[in-house]
Amino acid sequence: MTSYGARIVIAASNAARRLGQGLDSLGKSMEVCKYSDRLVPSTRFVAVDGLSPTVSPLTAFVAPNASVIGDVTLGNNSSVWYGATIRGDVNKVTIGENTSVGDRAVIHVAKIQGDFPSIIGNNVTIGPGAIVHAATLKDGCVIGPSAQVLDGSIVGEHAVIGPGAVVTPGAVVGPGEYWSGSPAKMIRRTTPEELLVASENARDTLALALMHAVECDKSLEQIHEDKAAYEDSIYRDPEYWQPNARESERQSGDVLGMGSPGLIFDNALTNPEEGLKLRKKRQEAEQQK
């Protein structure tokens, strides 16, 4: 009886699998626009209790493996880097413009032991591994790597929290102050040089964010095209035929729907001399590695 039941289950599962494949094929044939999965699928934006993140269309970059959860607002030209988590589940998180949240940083809120949101201003730099828990960061401040800014604390304009420092709950960091230690205390005033470096770092981070956004948005087909173009640039003789740089020109030079002529005819069968040159270049490149 057990064997008979197992055969029924296997037959039913096979039938369900075939039905699913048939429905998938039917849906594919009915598609008006071709759909392709992202190279790195993720759940970057997650709703909680009916509240979804509000992300500006001009946001510079949110990494594929970052998590932006719940009542979170992210402003123009801001960036959330790899592995970072911004969680607005029991309160809200507001992040202004041109602010960067570093790799593996965590921003959270509080509700149980105090009703504190996380309010982060413009031009703020939050270093990798830092924790901002239910705190307020004013414009232009810098939170160092692995530093912690805890419940109800306030960091003033252009203040700097040193690497690994712990700003205890309820602490108030004045504008332009440098705090360090655990628990963190004021060490000195920030210097004009430090403020200049912080401003330059914010601009550099924005440029990097835009570059990463372009790369992470590429499809698998674009990745393969980039790889083929890179290898072609290494092995192709500069004096030999060069692919046109513009896509429209490459399409106009298409041969029988097979792609650019240089990628078809540069081989040892149809052009032995060029094939030998390419093989020699590959051998030289391998020897140099």
C-alpha positions, -999 to +999 in steps of 0.1 A: +000+000+000+029+023+008+045+017-026+012+023-043+007+056-025+043+067-034+036+060-071+005+081-069+024+110-053+052+108-079+027+106-108+008+136-095+040+157-089+052+149-125+018+159-139+019+192-119+054+199-131+044+194-167+014+216-162+035+243-147+060+241-176+031+243-201+017+274-184+051+290-183+056+284-220+021+298-227+027+329-207+061+334-224+044+332-259+018+358-248+043+384-235+041+417-253+074+430-239+104+407-232+111+404-195+145+395-182+155+389-145+180+411-128+215+397-126+214+401-088+178+397-077+172+411-042+147+425-018+162+459-014+129+476-006+105+460+019+072+472+032+062+468+069+027+472+082+016+488+050+044+514+049+069+512+020+102+531+017+100+564-002+131+566-024+138+596-046+141+588-083+173+609-081+188+587-054+224+579-065+227+542-055+212+515-033+233+483-034+217+451-045+223+434-011+213+465+010+180+464+029+157+495+031+127+485+052+095+502+062+089+539+069+122+552+053+127+583+032+158+585+011+167+618-005+184+629-038+220+618-045+222+597-014+237+562-014+232+530+006+262+507+002+267+469+003+252+450+032+238+481+049+204+479+066+180+508+072+150+496+092+120+519+099+096+493+113+085+508+147+093+544+138+105+564+108+139+570+093+145+602+073+177+606+053+184+639+034+204+647+003+239+637-006+243+614+024+261+581+023+254+550+044+285+529+044+290+491+039+273+470+066+261+501+085+229+498+105+202+525+110+173+517+132+147+534+154+132+530+189+096+527+203+097+505+234+121+524+257+116+558+240+098+572+210+128+581+188+130+582+151+163+584+132+166+618+115+197+622+092+204+655+074+222+664+042+258+658+033+262+633+062+288+605+059+281+573+079+312+550+078+312+513+072+300+491+101+286+521+120+253+519+140+229+548+142+201+538+166+172+562+171+194+593+168+196+627+150+225+635+128+226+671+116+239+684+083+275+677+073+285+655+103+307+624+099+302+591+118+334+571+117+338+534+109+322+511+135+311+540+156+278+539+175+253+567+180+226+555+203+190+563+214+180+600+216+215+614+210+221+644+187+252+650+166+255+687+156+264+702+123+299+693+109+307+673+140+329+642+138+325+610+157+358+591+157+361+554+146+348+530+171+334+557+194+302+551+213+279+581+218+257+571+247+219+575+248+208+611+252+242+627+246+244+660+227+274+665+204+278+702+197+284+717+162+320+713+150+331+691+178+353+660+176+342+631+199+360+599+205+363+570+230+338+546+247+318+563+261+326+591+237+336+625+249+346+658+233+383+657+225+387+690+205+371+712+178+372+700+142+398+716+120+391+734+087+412+707+070+390+679+084+359+697+072+374+701+037+383+664+036+348+654+046+333+676+019+357+661-007+349+626+005+312+632+001+317+644-036+339+613-043+314+590-028+287+604-050+308+598-081+315+563-070+278+557-062+268+567-097+294+544-112+282+514-091+246+522-099+253+518-137+273+486-132+247+470-109+219+478-132+234+458-161+217+427-174+235+394-179+237+400-216+254+434-211+279+417-188+288+392-215+291+420-241+315+439-218+336+408-213+338+401-250+347+438-258+374+437-231+390+405-244+388+418-280+406+450-269+434+428-254+440+405-283+432+425-314+461+440-333+457+479-332+465+480-369+437+455-378+400+462-382+385+479-351+348+475-340+329+508-343+323+524-309+287+534-314+259+508-312+241+522-342+273+518-363+278+482-351+243+474-361+247+489-395+278+468-401+260+436-390+266+406-413+237+382-419+225+390-384+256+374-369+272+405-353+302+427-361+324+414-389+356+416-368+342+390-343+333+366-371+362+367-395+392+371-371+399+334-368+424+308-380+400+292-405+390+322-426+420+344-420+450+322-411+476+350-407+454+370-383+445+338-364+482+331-358+488+366-346+459+363-321+472+330-308+506+344-303+492+374-284+472+350-262+503+330-254+523+361-246+495+374-223+493+340-205+531+340-200+530+374-184+504+364-158 
